[in-house]
Amino acid sequence: MPSFGIRRDGDDIAFSKLIRERDKWTCQRCGKVYPEKSQALHAAHIFSRGIKRTRHDPVNALALCYGCHSYFHTRPLEFHDWARERLGKKKYDALKIRASRILPEPRKAGRAKEAHNE
């Protein structure tokens, strides 16, 4: 399965299987059904799997065949419009917030001590 440049670990492999099983080994765009363990069906992320907060969030993934996954990778705006329609605006917007939330960086011990002494 192409990784689109990101390494997969055991959690990623288990997550991919979970998504493909949840979607009954069926591409959610074209409807083609694949045999179990097929490498042609991917767990495609709506928001990049490089975003750790939503990488293993089942709402952020759906089963797409290689062709549909590749098609959407070249048409990201169309993909997000399709995903928004599929999830519904409320669910999509909540996922978008989770994926884009900027978390504060943890303070380093030295900086915290300096701030306390000021």
C-alpha positions as CSV (number, residue, x, y, z in Angstrom):
1,M,0.0,0.0,0.0
2,P,1.5,3.4,-0.9
3,S,2.4,5.4,2.2
4,F,2.3,8.8,0.6
5,G,5.6,9.6,2.3
6,I,4.8,8.7,5.9
7,R,6.0,5.5,7.7
8,R,3.4,3.2,9.1
9,D,3.8,1.5,12.5
10,G,1.7,-1.3,14.1
11,D,-0.9,1.2,15.3
12,D,-1.3,2.5,11.7
13,I,-1.7,-1.0,10.4
14,A,-4.4,-1.9,13.0
15,F,-6.2,1.5,12.3
16,S,-6.2,0.8,8.6
17,K,-7.7,-2.6,9.2
18,L,-10.3,-1.1,11.5
19,I,-11.4,1.4,8.9
20,R,-11.6,-1.1,6.1
21,E,-13.6,-3.5,8.2
22,R,-15.9,-0.7,9.4
23,D,-16.6,0.2,5.8
24,K,-17.1,-3.4,4.9
25,W,-14.1,-3.6,2.5
26,T,-16.0,-1.2,0.2
27,C,-14.7,2.0,-1.4
28,Q,-16.8,4.8,-0.1
29,R,-16.6,6.8,-3.3
30,C,-17.1,4.3,-6.1
31,G,-18.7,1.4,-4.2
32,K,-16.4,-1.3,-5.4
33,V,-16.1,-4.2,-2.9
34,Y,-12.7,-5.7,-2.2
35,P,-11.7,-9.0,-0.6
36,E,-10.4,-8.9,2.9
37,K,-6.7,-8.0,3.2
38,S,-6.7,-6.4,-0.2
39,Q,-3.9,-3.9,-0.7
40,A,-6.0,-2.0,-3.2
41,L,-8.3,-0.6,-0.5
42,H,-6.8,2.2,1.7
43,A,-7.8,3.8,4.9
44,A,-7.7,7.4,3.6
45,H,-7.5,10.3,6.0
46,I,-9.6,13.4,5.5
47,F,-7.1,15.6,7.3
48,S,-3.5,14.6,6.9
49,R,-2.4,11.5,8.9
50,G,0.7,13.6,9.7
51,I,-1.5,15.4,12.3
52,K,-1.1,13.3,15.4
53,R,-4.3,14.5,17.1
54,T,-6.5,13.0,14.4
55,R,-4.2,10.4,12.9
56,H,-6.1,7.5,14.5
57,D,-9.5,9.1,14.8
58,P,-12.0,6.9,13.0
59,V,-14.1,10.0,12.0
60,N,-11.0,11.2,10.1
61,A,-10.7,8.2,7.8
62,L,-12.7,6.2,5.3
63,A,-12.0,3.3,2.9
64,L,-11.1,4.4,-0.6
65,C,-9.7,2.3,-3.4
66,Y,-6.3,3.1,-4.8
67,G,-7.9,4.9,-7.8
68,C,-10.3,7.1,-5.8
69,H,-7.6,7.8,-3.2
70,S,-5.2,8.9,-5.9
71,Y,-8.0,10.9,-7.6
72,F,-8.7,12.9,-4.4
73,H,-5.0,13.4,-3.7
74,T,-4.9,15.5,-6.9
75,R,-8.1,17.3,-6.1
76,P,-8.0,18.2,-2.3
77,L,-10.8,20.9,-2.5
78,E,-13.1,18.4,-4.2
79,F,-12.2,15.8,-1.6
80,H,-13.0,18.1,1.3
81,D,-16.3,19.1,-0.2
82,W,-17.1,15.4,-0.7
83,A,-16.0,14.5,2.9
84,R,-18.0,17.5,4.3
85,E,-21.2,16.3,2.5
86,R,-20.5,12.7,3.6
87,L,-19.9,13.5,7.3
88,G,-22.3,16.4,7.5
89,K,-21.3,19.9,8.2
90,K,-21.4,19.7,12.0
91,K,-19.3,16.5,12.2
92,Y,-16.8,17.7,9.5
93,D,-16.4,21.1,11.3
94,A,-15.7,19.5,14.6
95,L,-13.1,17.2,13.0
96,K,-11.5,20.2,11.3
97,I,-11.2,22.0,14.6
98,R,-9.6,18.9,16.2
99,A,-7.2,18.6,13.3
100,S,-6.2,22.3,13.3
101,R,-6.2,23.1,17.0
102,I,-2.8,24.6,18.0
103,L,-1.8,23.2,21.3
104,P,0.5,25.3,23.5
105,E,4.1,24.1,23.6
106,P,5.0,22.7,27.0
107,R,7.2,25.0,29.0
108,K,10.8,23.9,29.5
109,A,11.7,23.5,33.2
110,G,14.3,26.2,33.0
111,R,11.9,28.8,31.5
112,A,9.2,27.9,34.0
113,K,11.6,28.5,36.9
114,E,12.8,31.8,35.4
115,A,9.2,33.0,34.9
116,H,8.4,32.1,38.5
117,N,11.4,34.1,39.9
118,E,10.5,37.3,37.9
